[in-house]
Amino acid sequence: MSQLLPERREELSKEFPEIILLDVDDPEGLSAYLNSRGMLGDDEVIRSAGLAGEGNMNLTLRVKTDRQRLILKQSFPWVQKYPQIDAPWDRIIREARFYGLTSENASVSSRTPKLFDLDIQSRIAILEDLGEAADFTTVYSGEAINPKDAATLGDWLASLHLGDFDPNNRSALTNRDMRELNHAHIFEIPLQSDNGLNLDTITPGLADAAKDLKSNEDYVKTVQNLGQTAYLEDGPTLLHGDYFPGSWLITDQGIRIIDPEFCFFGKSEFDVGVALAHFAMSGQSGNVAEAFMLSYNAGEAFDMKLANQLAGVEIMRRLIGYGQLPLTADLENKKALLKRSLELVLK
């Protein structure tokens, strides 16, 4: 996989010689690029450059100068971590659109990075550096979420979902390509009998456990229906689209939310269901989900059954699909979670 990345970068450069390809090992090139975008002052010098996080979908760099710190995020027509998998090239433009739409909603924008610049041609966003932050993925190793933090996460999501946007904004941010990619990996590929994923290399015995779900016709049909009606259909609410611990940061300034590249206007139950699924998979106490939901304060129109069904789907796809998590759960725990998925989806 790693050997394929330079090849794909070279092919892209040859096909589109006008674009800039960021390179963490080329500080002079980074300096020239930032100067071309008006992001460096007179005689401002880059002190260091490095990767910012793992960068699953995109190349994300942290650049420190003698005056400021910046995040440079570039999307390519492939997944950065898995370059053999094609992905929508314009996803960084959709993420930038999210920041633009929410910029005047202080309850939302105060907990997301500021967008300083967007290079549409090279698909590069220059963002505020939130500092040396850690995400919440340590919860998969047994770390508990403080109910106060869960309440903050629920409150931010409520502020996002209650945002008022005109129809033109909704139609301009369908993010159809990213949704189709995500739809396949959430609602379809995990339940395919031969999807190329050897689950027993992840957890011995998991493949047999997955067969029970894959052979349950009611379960499969319900998941497929949810994919069409609760995910691919447009809706009135601006969603983050990937609201899970990897998108939640702990910073010196408090909790911050990143990576809304899967954002779209859809049904609020999707974001909520995803969050609830990760509380369950990481073994959080009931107080965490309760604090989250109390702070979210869903109205009468909110369909809790649908949110729970989508939570069940998220549990399933994270256990038997390609979107694996660093879970420390053994086979018995995963079987119990798959049973919980079945119960939630068919409830």
Sequence and secondary structure as in RCSB ss.txt:
>XXXX:A:sequence
MSQLLPERREELSKEFPEIILLDVDDPEGLSAYLNSRGMLGDDEVIRSAGLAGEGNMNLTLRVKTDRQRLILKQS
FPWVQKYPQIDAPWDRIIREARFYGLTSENASVSSRTPKLFDLDIQSRIAILEDLGEAADFTTVYSGEAINPKDA
ATLGDWLASLHLGDFDPNNRSALTNRDMRELNHAHIFEIPLQSDNGLNLDTITPGLADAAKDLKSNEDYVKTVQN
LGQTAYLEDGPTLLHGDYFPGSWLITDQGIRIIDPEFCFFGKSEFDVGVALAHFAMSGQSGNVAEAFMLSYNAGE
AFDMKLANQLAGVEIMRRLIGYGQLPLTADLENKKALLKRSLELVLK
>XXXX:A:secstr
 TTHHHHHHHHHHHH TTS    TT HHHHHHHHHHTT S TT  EEEEEE S  SSSEEEEEEESS EEEEEE 
 SB SS TTSB  TTHHHHHHHHHHHHTT HHHHTTS  EEEEETTTTEEEEE   S EESGGGGGT    HHHH
HHHHHHHHHHHT    HHHHHHT  HHHHHHHHIIIIIGGG TT S  GGGTSTTHHHHHHHHHT HHHHHHHHH
HIIIIIIS  SEEE S  SGGGEEEETTEEEE   TT EEE HHHHHHHHHHHHHHTT  HHHHHHHHHHHT  T
T  HHHHHHHHHHHHHHHHHSS        HHHHHHHHHHHHHHHH 
